[in-house]
Amino acid sequence: MNTRHLKIAFLDRATLDMGDVDFSPIEEVGTLISADTTDPKITGELSAHAGDAEALIVNKVTISGGALETLPNVGHVAVIATGVNNVDLEAAHERGVAVSNVAGYARYSVPQHVFALMLDLAGRIRDYAADVDRGAWTTSPFFTLLRYPTFELAGKTIGLVGWGATAQATARIAEGFGMRVLVWNRRPVEAPPHRVVAFEKLLAESDVVSLHVPLAEGTRGLIGQSELARMKSTALLINVARGGIVDEPALITALESGEIAGAGLDVLEDEPPRKSPIPVRAARGDVNLIVTPHCAWSAVEARQRLVNEVAANLDAWRRGESRNRVV
């Protein structure tokens, strides 16, 4: 059994490490060198940061076929996330490079963030807090401020697009709020005690539509102009999945026209959003829109779970075993 001590390079450690995560599980598997960030577009930076590593850990660094050609020692790319769209899987397969990922690590933190967004939108918490900061409550003629329409979640319907770990955990929380749950999934599933329905029916009947699908050929632009038009004018859209699933210009139009009542987004198509108008509209406050910076996954427990799982993936690989392999 081959249990050699690996040479491991973490190419974008700053995307995960805030000084509160224990990396010793990975260090027990190999010698770990780390770079805060790595830009493969900068000549020589990828090779310099990877060195003679046998295994790479990447969060969002792009590992193309060309990159793999410049790193002949690399036999494993361990993605410290669920999505692997930043790795050329075909090129990895052709070169015999293993690729692994971590699924389900954010099964508690992401649903928690879903409800943080949902509760803020339903209760207009951010808007009312801003009013207090501006002194509007201090000058109120009576004990309260009544400026925004709010509603209870109890008795409302949440439609879950996807039925993976985060969607299932979101359903359990929704039950606690007294919500009805509808489910749509790209592949046939059963979701007792909840109803699995057609996509169009989910859009039409849901008071909240929450997205829990990966970004793939069949889900890019899944929520566009026609889908938003099918939703209730009182409905909320929550996206904690991937930005490309939602047509952002269509969403802005739907919010401006009152076609839907609000949206909470933790992901955008362009990250960081150098040119996206979405954060600007959220900051202006003229539509019921909240944007957070792709942080739904980032609870310390979830980040530690990522480290532990990557360590286990690398340990299995060095022993000649397969664990969480996508290639």
N, C-alpha and C positions, 0 to 999 in steps of 0.2 A: 504494500500500500504506500503510495507516494504522499507523504505529509511534509514536503519541503516548506521552508519558510518563504513566502512569496515576497516579491518586490511590488509594491502597490503605490500608484499615484492617484491622488484625489485632485481632479483638475479644476473644480470650482467649489471648494470647501466653504467659502463665505456665503454661498446660497443656502447653507444649512446650519452653520455653526455660529452661535452667538455666545460661546463660552460656557454654555450650560449643558452640553452633551458629552457623554463619556465615550471616547473613541477606543478604549482599551479592547473591546471585543474584536475590532479590526486589527489592532496592533498585535493581538495574540496569533493572528493568522499570517501576518507578514510585516515587513518594514514599510511604514507608511510615510510617504512624502506628500506634501500638500501645497497647492497654490490657491490663493483666494479666488482668482478668476483666470480663465484661459481663453484667448481669442484665436481660433485656428486661422483667421484671416491675416493675422500678423505673422509675417514670415519668421519661421523658426521658433515661435513661442510654444506651440504644441509639443514639438520635439524636446525643447528645453525643459518644459514642465513634466513631461512624461519620463524623460531620461531613459533608462533601460528597464522600465517597469514591465512586469509580466501581466499585470492586471491594472485596468483603469477603473476609477470610480468617477462617474459623471452624473450631474443633475440635469443641466440643460446645455452643456457644451456639445456642439455638433461633431459627431464622429463619422466622417464620410469615408467612402472607399479609398479615396486618395490619402486621407489621414492614416488609415490602417496600413497602407503601403509604406508610409514613412516610419512606421512603428513595428518593425519585424518581431520584436520580442513579445508583443502583446498577444495573449491568448484568451483574454476574458475582458469584456466590457461590462462592468456592473453598474447598471443605472440605478441611482439612489432615488427612485421615483417609480411611478406606475407606467406612465407613458414612455414609449421607446421610439417616438417619431424623430428624435434627434440622432438616431443611429441608423446607418445604412445596413439594414439587416441582410439584404441580399449579398452585399460585399462581404459582410462578416461570415456568412455561411460559406461563401466561395473560398475564403481564406482559412476556414476552420476555426474562426474566433467565436468563442461562446459569448452569448449576451444574456444577462439575467435582469430581472426587475423585481420590484416589491409591490405586491397588490394588497389592498386592504389596510394599509398602515394608518390611514387617516379616517378610519371608519367611525371614530368618535368626534374628532375635531371638525371635520367637514360638515356633518349634520348639525353640530353645534353652531357653526357659522351660518348655515342655512337659516336657522331659526333666529340668530342674531339679526340678520338682514330682514327676515320676514317680520319680526316683531317691531323693528325700527320703522319699517314701511307702514305696517298696519296701525301703529300708534303714533306715527310721525314724531318719534322720540327726538331725532336729530334736529328737526325744525323747532320743536318746542324748547329744547335745550338752548338753541341759538337765540330764541326770543328772550330767554332768561338772561343770557350773556349780554344781550343788547339793552337790557333794562326794561323790556316791555312788560314784564310781570310787576315790576316795582311801580309802574305808573298805571296799572290796571285799576278801573273804578270798583272792581269787586274781587272776590277771592281767587278767581281762576282766569285762564285764558282759553277761549274757544275759537280757534282760528282755522283748524284743519279737520277735515272729515277723517274719522278713525273707525276701526271696526274690530270686533272680537274674532279670534280664530275658531272658537268653539262653534261647531255646526257647519263650518265651511269645508270645502273640498280641496284637497291638495292632489295634484296630478304629478306623478313621478315618472319622468322620462328616463328609462333605464331601471334595472333591478339588480344592481350589484350591491356591494357591501355598504356603500354610503347611502344608497337609496333605501335599503332595508332598515338601516339605523334611523334614517329620517322618518320612515313610516312609523317606527316605534314611538318616536317623540311626538309625532302628529297625533297618535292615538291618545297620548297623555293630555293633549290639548283639546280632545274631543272632536278631532277632525275626521272626515271621511277620506279614505285613500283610494285613488285610482292609479293604475299602473299600465304603462305601455313599454314594451321592450322590443328591440329589433328582432330577436329570436323568440320563439315560443317559450313562455315561462308560466309557472303557477306561483301565485303570491297570496295564499290563504292567510287571513280571512278577507283579503282585499280583492277587488275586481280588476282583472286584466281586460283592457278595452282597446278599441281602435284608436289610433293617434288622433284622428279628427274629433272623436267623441271626448277624449281626454281634454283637448284644447277647449272645446265648447262648454264643458261642464265644470271645469276647475276654477276655483277662486284664486288658487296659487299654482303656477306651473314651475316645477323645479327640475333642472337638467342634471342628469347623472350618467351621461354616456361619454365614451372617448371620442376624440376628434379623429374621424376616419373619412374615407371617401363617401360613405353613405350618410354621414352626419354633418358634414360641412354645409353651413347654411340651412340647417334643419329648421330653424326658426327664422322665417323671412316674412315678407309682407303679407302673403296669403295666410300664413299660420297665425300671425298676430291679429289679423282681421277676424279669425275664427274665435278668438278669446273674448271673454266677457269684458265689457268696458270697465268693470270694477276689479278686474283680475290683476295679480302681480306676477312678474316673471323673475325667477331666481336662477342665476347661472354661476355655479361653482365648479363647472366641468372644464371646458376649454372655450376660448373666446370665439374661435372660428365657427362654432355651432350656431351663433346668432349673427344675423345680418345687422350690423350696427347702424347703418343709415336708416334702415327700415324701422329699427327700434326707436331711434330718435323721433322719426316721423310719427310713430304710434303713440309715443308719450306726449308729444306736442299737440296732437289732434285729440287726445283723450280716448284713443282707441283702446288703450289699457291704462290702468290706474297708477302703475309704478313698476320699478325694476330694481333689483339688487344684483350687482355684478361683482364677482371676485376675479374675473378673468376677462381679458380683452384680446382681440385678434393680434394687435401689435403690442408686445410687452418688452421693455417699458413703453408706455404710449407716447412716443415722441410727437406723433401727428394726429392721434385720435381725438375727435371732438367730444368723446363721451365724458372724460373727467372734467372738461370745461363746463359741460352742461350740468353735471352733478354739482360743481362748485357754485354755479350761478343760482341754483335753488329754484328755478322756475318750473321744474318738473320734479315729480317724486322719484328721484333716482339716487341710489347710493352706489359708490364704486370703492372697493377695497383692493389693495395691491397684490393680488394672487397670494394671499396669506391664510386662507382657510385651513390649509394643511399644517400650519406651522406651530401648533402647540408643542411644547417641549416633549411631552410624552410621545407624540407622533414622530418627532425628529429622532428621538432615541430609538424608537421602534425601527425606523429606517436603518440606522446604523447597525443595530443588532441583526436585522434581516440580511443586510449586505454582507456582514461578517459571516453569517451562516451560508450564504450563497457562495462566497469565495472559498470557504472551508470545504464545502462539498465539492467544488470544482477541483481543488488541489488534491482531493482524495479520489478523483476520478468518478465522482457521483454527479447526478443531475438534480438541481434544485432551483425552482423558479426560473427555468430556462425558457427564453423565447426563441433562441437559436442554439 
